[in-house]
Amino acid sequence: MQGQGANKTKDTNLKSSVLSLKSAIHPTAIIHPNAEIGECVEVGPYSVIGENVRIGDDVKIYPHVVIDGWTTIGKGCSIYQFTSIGAPPQDLKFGGEASEVIIGENNTIREFVTINRATSHGGGKTIIGNNNLLMAYVHIAHDCKVGNNVILANAATLAGHIEISDHSIIGGLVAIHQFARIGCYSIIGGASAVTHDIPPYVMAVGNRARLYGLNKLGLKRHGFSVDEIKEIKEAYDIIFRSGLMLEEALKKVREELKDSKHVNTMIEFIRNSKRGITRPRSKKEEGDETGED
């Protein structure tokens, strides 16, 4: 009986130590003693936090969340119920090696989101930046890189090794093929299937996705000037509508618009593509949609 009393005192002291960090840990939450929990962290009922997890200040974790593996979460994030972060990747080549999930600051991660940790052959890190909104049922697979200020709408699905650049919007039920890249300030319409890289600043939609011009409304909302949008539009028209071969079109754009940083961003993105660039829909595809011959 004496031993039981000593253990109870030890448990009480441990609980007091946790509360001294001004964190609100529900008594049914299971937190490994080696996990690092910042100040003013809330952990809801029945959530589970593993041994190698590090959580920054002011994070709110709702009920029934599981955070495992070598996972780091920055300050100010909100993680809603039934989310799973840091589980092993869904990759048959994975051999159980240590790999990470790194999540930045001020992200909102809604219900049933799944974020898998990385593989050794993919760099060892699944990375999510700052100020992102991941809506319900989003899946982010191993070795993905998501930038800052990105919106992934409900049930958007990222296969492995995908890169999403800053200020992109991925619509609901969008599926993106492994190793594809999504350029900055682009928007992909709902229920699209993306198999190739989406350039910066554009709109894309469809199965398989095709380009539908510039994301003009998005660019205006982010403070792009009239002249900046005009330059991007000129580059888009030369690359995708002039009929020139790609290398010839890129050379022409660089010569005529070399002083535009946004045009240079588009050129570099296209030059670094490994999967190939998504193109605008053809006249035949337009005819198929309208029923015209």
PyMOL commands that set and color helices and strands:
alter all, ss='L'
color gray80, all
select helices_A, chain A and resi 2-19+120-122+216-221+226-241+246-256+261-271+283-290
alter helices_A, ss='H'
color red, helices_A
select strands_A, chain A and resi 24-25+30-31+36-37+42-43+48-49+54-55+60-61+66-67+70-73+78-79+84-87+100-103+108-109+114-116+125-128+133-134+139-140+145-146+151-152+157-158+163-164+169-170+175-176+181-182+187-188+193-194+202-206+209-214
alter strands_A, ss='S'
color yellow, strands_A
deselect
rebuild
show_as cartoon
